[in-house]
Structures are given as C-alpha cells and as structure tokens.
Amino acid sequence: MNGRIVAVYGNIVIAEANGQVFQNSIGYCLRQDGAKLLSEVIRVRGRLADLQVFEETRGLKVGDTVEFQEEMLSVVLGPGLLGQIYDGLQNPLPQLAAQIGFFLEPGKYIHGLSAETRWPFTSARPAGQTVTAGDTLGSVPEGIFTHQIKVPFRMNQEYRIEKIAEPGEYTVEHPIAQLKDQNGVEYTITMQQKWPVKIPLNLARRRLMPQDPLVTRIRIIDSMFPVVRGGTYCIPGPFGAGKTVLQQITSRHAEVDIVILAACGERAGEVVETLREFPELIDPRTGKSLMERTIIICNTSAMPVAAREASVYTAATLGEYYRQMGLNVLLLADSTSRWAQAMREVSGRLEEIPGEEAFPAYLESRIAAFYERAGALELTDGSTGSLTIGGTVSPAGGNFEEPVTQATLKVVGAFHGLSRARSDARRYPSIDPLDSWSKYTGIIDPDKSIRARRILRRGNEVRQMMTVVGEEGTSVDDYLVALKADFFDNCYLQQNAFDAVDAATPAQRQQFVFDKVLTVLELPLEVQEKDQARQLMVKISDLFRNWNYAAQDTEEYQKILEQIDSFIAAKGK
C-alpha cells in the first residue's frame, strides 16, 4: 500500500495513506533520487500517518511516495551476530563502510547476517517429531558457544518435521527443515529468522527470581552494591565521572557469556575509542579476542535522533535471543539519557503535551518497559538463561533529581551513583559508597557490608566536622574512625583498571580480603597519639596495597598473611 507525503518536520513525516495503516508498522519514504528511507508509523489519525524516519530527511518533498509495510521494525536473528558492529537498524557498519565509504548515505541498508558464510549444521531432531516455537532443530558452532537453531519464535502452534537437513555446511538462507502444521500447510525453515524489536522475546516455562550474583570483579560493586544475573542497575553521574570507562571494564571482566554494548547517542570520540580497543582486547576467559563474544550497537550523537530509540531495542532483542539459548547475557546501554532526549525531541515535533522538563508524559513507562526486558528464565528445555541490563544516565550538572534519573531509580535493582568529588580526587571507580545502594544479595554477607558502610558513614561525618573544628578539636576516637574509613576506601574500594593484577578481583579473593579488612576496621584500637594512629593505619594500608595477589602459596604470601594475623591477634587482646 502506498501514500504520499503532505508535510515534513525534521525527522517526522506526515503521509496520507490510500488504505489502512497500522501503528508501529514500517514504511519507506521514496526520495526523487531513488533512495528509500526507512521509517516507523508512530501515530495514526484517520487517513494521516505520522512516520518517524530513521535517516536524515534532507531531500524529501511534499508529494513524494511512501510505501507502507505490514511488518514492524525487526532484526534478523541467526548465527553470525557475535563479533559484529551494527548501527541501530542492524546494518553492519564495517561492511557498509567498505561499500560506500566512511560517510554514510541515507537509504543504504545491508542485511544483518552474511549470506556467504557457510555454517556446519548438525540436526538435533529426526523427521517425524513434533515441535513448537523455540524448540531446537539443530546447532552450529559460533565462537566458543553452540548456536542453537530454533523453530521461529513467531510460529504459534505445533508442527511436524517433514524434512530436516543432513549434517553439512549451509548458509543462513539455505533451507534446513520443512515443517507442516495441523492444517497441512508447509513452512520452509532457514537458520535465520526475524523478530520485532519492540516486542519482548521471552518464550519460557516460567520467569525466575534473579538471585545468582553476577561477579563483575569490581570490588566496590561486588562487595558493597552487588548485581545479580537477570537483574537491572543504573550508573548515573556527571559528564567525565567515568561512566563509559566503568562499563567497558565491566564488559571485559564480568562473569557472563555474551556482552552487548549499546552506544546510544554517545560522542563519536568515545565510540571510536571503543571500536579501536575492543578488537585488540584479550578475553581473560578464553585467551582469544573479546569481540568473539561481544556485539556492539553504535549510534553516535551525530546520527539521526530517531535511530537512538531503535538502537536500545535492537540491543535488547539480540540479548533476549541469546538468552533463549540458555546463556547469560549482559547488556550495557550508554546512555539512556540521550535516548530520553531523542524521545523528547520526537514528542515535541508531534506537539504532544509535555511532562516534567519537556520530557514526554510516557517517559517513565518507556524506561520501565525497557528495563523489564531483563530477567532470568527457565526455558522450555529445562535450561536457564538470563539477561542483565545496566544503563548509564547522564544528568545535566550531575543532578540526580532530574526526570530520567528518577524514572530509572524506580525500576532498577541497584544504583551505582558516580560522584564528581571522587572523580576529581582520582578515586576510581568513582561510585559514591554513601549514596549508592542495591536490593540484591551478592558474594559478601549483607551484614558485613552494612557494618563496613556504617564505618564509612561515621568517618565521613568526622571528616566534615574536622573541616570546621580542625584536627586539634577532634578526639582521638573520632580521628581513628576517620582513619579507618580512609583506610577502607583507599585500600579496598579503589581499584586500578590498568594494573594487570588489580584490574579484576575474583570473588574468592574479594571475600578473603574483605574479611581481613573488616576485622582490622572493627578492632578496639587503644592508641593515645594521633601520629601513632596515622602510622598504624598507613602501615596496614601499604600492606594490602603491596600484596601480590598473584603469588598464591609463596613465601611472600605466607609472610604477609602471618603479619596481618599477628597484628589482629595483638590488637584484639
């Protein structure tokens, strides 16, 4: 069905349709030079349809043709997704650059999966069996994982396998099975299928309560403000506080199977840095390239704002697809604030009634719907898979009271707030241990974490008091509390991302060191001189800083351990 353009407002096109148009369906706006610009119907008013164009609308004119489709904006799912760098519409950017150069042209689209690559297919079911949507027909190797070829998720009844391909190498477009439904209609199945990005993909027996800790190997997160597999968390913070770097460190060391990075409206310089670094990073899990289990979705601030919304949904759909295979997926969205700003711009062009700070009134529901796509599932074959979503928020001026941050805090399970004061003091990760929180239980006993936070909070109160009365007006007991808080912050919470040993701390090491540090913090120290107290805490701090964690079962390790135990025993008397 066709229509014609009657108005163009930025990336919003109003078209008059010749027939019935459906909400959220896609359309192609045809420029006079032959370019077809992908768009989505976001509002229908009688015969008029408002379309959100995912490209620059330069060149579109009143009277140009619009081709309406009945399908929704979808992505292609199948083997070959891992290691790819896509834009928000699932165009492979390296292949696109090879064809048209480094300056993208509107209306140029490439299939999301390679049609030439041949995959060694092995069938999992014989002909004659009955299958339903999401059942495994076979598998192909993809990197370190076994990629399961599923019955298309959109098929909503039982089917009989009439024919299935013999073991061999096939492309994603080659038929690998023939299915027949109860009415005798036959369907040809290939290794690839499509799924709408705005419809959650969660075919499962039941939804599980997320409770298994997701070890990021970042001490302040795992020990104080943990995340679980299938959970959600956010990282709000001012510009330059380290949100992007923190997410990149998490993607390298987190104990998950698949990592999906969604750069939503990020500055081009940060995206380019990510694209240059990731192919060269070595995966500590496999010793190979980290890109072999990573997917990057790029949508820079220079690209059309309409594509920002598509990028986060594309990333969520790819994560849900691998969750259906029983894998643990981590989706990192950076930054959801720019996604919200894109919604605000589109809402303004639609002349909708604005909410707080001109954001649309449905901002909270959109953010909640996005984070609700996370979760742990028990799949139909009995296996479990999880999708964990972590999004950064970039509030202007670091104001956590602005609408995007507040809407996010209502739905996430952990809050890792970054502090400008800590980043300026070079205390990284700059997560504020006094403002952050988590609803989850991690690898450290919650009671121990509460006791450690109590010392940090009391130490902060003493430091604030000392700025008024000075050290001379502070009692020895209060001064010791401040030293203990500084010791815990400097020795344990701070972490050097560029150190070969300190960059990642496994769960067992975190538990051991946290117990030792907490024991030192809770010792009833009887020190009469402030200088003696300072020297004592500096000595312990240096002891932990110089600990060679890699030298397990060596004389140096045993010697340091004996010093710590003897100190604890002496001061505990």
Secondary structure, DSSP 8 states (H G I E B T S, - for coil): -EEEEEEEETTEEEEEESS---TTEEEEEE-TTS-EEEEEEEEEETTEEEEEESS--TT--TT-EEEEEEEESEEEESTT-TT-EEETT--BHHHHHHHH-SS--TT----SS-SS--EEEEESS-TT-EE-TT-EEEEEEETTEEEEEE--TT--S-EEEEEE--SEEE-TTS--EEEE-TTS-EEEE-S-EEEETTS----SSEEE---SB---S-HIIIIIS--BTT-EEEEE--TTSSHHHHHHHHHHHSS-SEEEEEEEEE-HHHHHHHHHHGGG-B-TTTSSBGGGGEEEEEEETTS-THHHHHHHHHHHHHHHHHHTTT-EEEEEEE-HHHHHHHHHHHHHHTT--B-GGG-BTTHHHHHHHHHTT-EEEE-TTS-EEEEEEEEEE--GGG-TTSHHHHHHHTT-SEE--B-HHHHHTT-SS-B-TTT-EESS--SS-HHHHHHHHHHHHHHHHHHHHHHHHTGGGS-HHHHHHHHHHHHHIIIII---TTSTTTT---HHHHHHHHHHHHHHHTS------HHHHHHHHHHHHHHHHT--TT-TTSHHHHHHHHHHHHHHHHHT-
